[in-house]
Amino acid sequence: MYGIFVYDGVEPIDLGATVGVLSMARRIAPTLDYVTIAKNPGEVVCASGFRITADCGFDTAPPVQDLIVTGGPGWTEVARDTASLNFLRASKARVSSICTGAMILDAAKLTKGHRVTTKSAVFAGETAPSDLLSPDTSYCRAVLVEDGGIVTGGGVSMGMDTMFYCLARSHGKELAEETARVMEYGRALEANRNALGYITP
């Protein structure tokens, strides 16, 4: 079971990277399951006003094997929300993030003393999230980083690469590769890895 951590201001493409990859993988592995988890169940207003419905809240979330923290401009609010940070700290799941989800993990002190990657490319006038990490968290320019048992993924579209990595880790390389092939993403995976690399144990 995967838990997808969502919140007001989550970026819709991060839902495509997480739920989208898992949805396609279920066509091959029908028992694969996932839920969306927010502070409270119900409507979540994503960046630009797109709306989704979170399956459960912190108090009703089922046990999950993998907890994926999504990114988006709403991360700044979540990083100051005590309930959200405590929920992440208390999780017994393998925790991963995509894009600026790493900033939330940093705020929760889950990445203290470890290497991470996150979004670095921004529009003019914005500050790169990678420049806002705590001094005790080390930024690495990479597609993804696995350090201290936590996987963090690079910005925006590289969330898909991170989800394929997590899928392979939890459900096997064969399922991840076949899902990527059907999604016609295999070449992109290879190109991204060749250009930026993975930092893993």
N, C-alpha and C positions, 0 to 999 in steps of 0.2 A: 504494500500500500504506500502510495506517495501522497504527501500533503503539500499542497501549493499555497504558500502564505501570501495573501493578498490584502490590499488596503486601499482606502481612498487615495487616488493619485497614482496608482500603479499604471505602468505603461502597457497599453494593449498588446504591443508586439511581444512583451514578456509573457503574456498569456499564450500567444501563439507558439512561442518557443518551448513552453513547458507543457501546457495542456495539449497543444497541437501535436507535439512529438509523441506524447503518451497515448493520445487518441489513435494515432496511426499505428503505434506499436500494438494496441489492443486488437487490431485486426488479425495479427499474427498470434498474439498471446492473449486470448479472451479473458483469462483470469487476472490479468494485470489491472489494478484498480487505483484510483486516485480521488482525492477530495480537495476542494478549495476551502481554506481556513482563513477567516478574518477575525477581528476582535469580537465582532458580533455576527451571527448569521444574518443573511438577507442581502439587501442591495449594497453594492460597492460601486462608487462612482470613479471610474478610471480617468486618467489624463485625457483631456479634450472632451469629457462628458460621456464617453461610452460607459454603459452600465452592465454589470454582471450580478449574479446572485451567488453569494458565498454559501457553500453547503452547510458549514457549521462555524460556531464560534470557539473561542479558546476553551470554554467550559464544557463543550459538547464534542470536541474533536476526538475522533477515534485514535487509537495507537497507530502510528505510521512508521514504516521502516526508513523512509527518506523524506526529509522536510526541505523543500526548495523555497528559498526566499526570493521573491521577484523584486525587480527594480522599477523605478519611475520617479517623477518629481516629488511624489508624496513621501519619499524616503525621509526627507528632513523632519517631517512631523512624527513619523513612526520612531525615528531615532531618539525622540524626546518623550516617547510614550512609555511609561513605566510598565504598564500591563503587557505591552507587546514585547518589551525587552525581557521581562521575567518569564513570559511564555517560552521564548527562545532559549533562555538559560536553563529552563527546567526540562526541555525536550530530551527524551532519551533516543531520538532518531538520529540518523546520520544527517547532519545539516550541510546544505549546499546553498549557494546563491548564484544568481545571474545578474549581470550589470550592476546597478547601484544597490542591489540587495546586500552586497558586501559592506556597504556603509552602515546598514542596520546591524549586521553582525559585529562590525567594529564598535558601534555604540554599545552593544551588549557585552563587549569585552571578550567575545568568543574567539577573536582572532589575535588577541594580545600575544606578542612574541612570535607571531607567525607571518609568513608571506601570503599575500593575496593579490588578486587582480580585480579590476573593476573598470568602469567607464572612464576613458581619458579624453576622447574627442568630444568637443562641445561647440556650440554656436558662439559667434562673436559676442563678447561681453559677459559670458558665463565663466565660472570657475570650474575647472575639471574636478570631478569628485575624487579622482586619484590624488589630488593635491590637498584634500581635506581629511585624509586618514589620520588617525591618532599617531603620534610619534613612535609608539611601541608596536605598530603594525607596519610591515614592510611591503611597499608596492612593487610588483613586478609586471613588466609589459609582456603579456602572454595571452594565448587564447584562454587558458585556464590554469589554475594553480591548485594542487592538492597539498596541503600542509597541516599537520596537526589533526588529521582526520576530517578536515573541512575542505570542500571543493568550492572555489570561487571562480566565476566565469567573467570574461571580458564584456565590453559594452555591446548593448543592443543585440544585433543579429548573432553575435557569438554565444548568446544564450542557447541557441540551438545546438551548437557544438558541445556545450556543457551538459545539456540534457542527454545527448547521445552518449557522452562519457559516463554519466550517472546511470543511464539505462544499461550500458555494458557492464558496469560494476555490480549492479544489483540483479540483472536478469540475463547476463551473458553477452559476449561480443557478437555472437551470431545474430541474436535478435536485433541488436543495435545496428549492425551493418545492413541487415535486410530491410529494416525500417528506413534507414538513410537511402538505400537504393531505390525503394519505392517512392520516397519523397523527392528523388532526384537531387539529393544533397551530398552524395558521396564525394563528388569532385570538389565541392566547396569545403568539406571537412579536410580533405587532403591539402588543398591550397592554403587554408588558414593555418593548419598545423605546420606546413612547410615555411610559411611566412613568419609566424610568431612563436610557434612551439607550444608544448605543454610542459609545465613544471610539475612533476609528480615524484613520489617516493621511489 
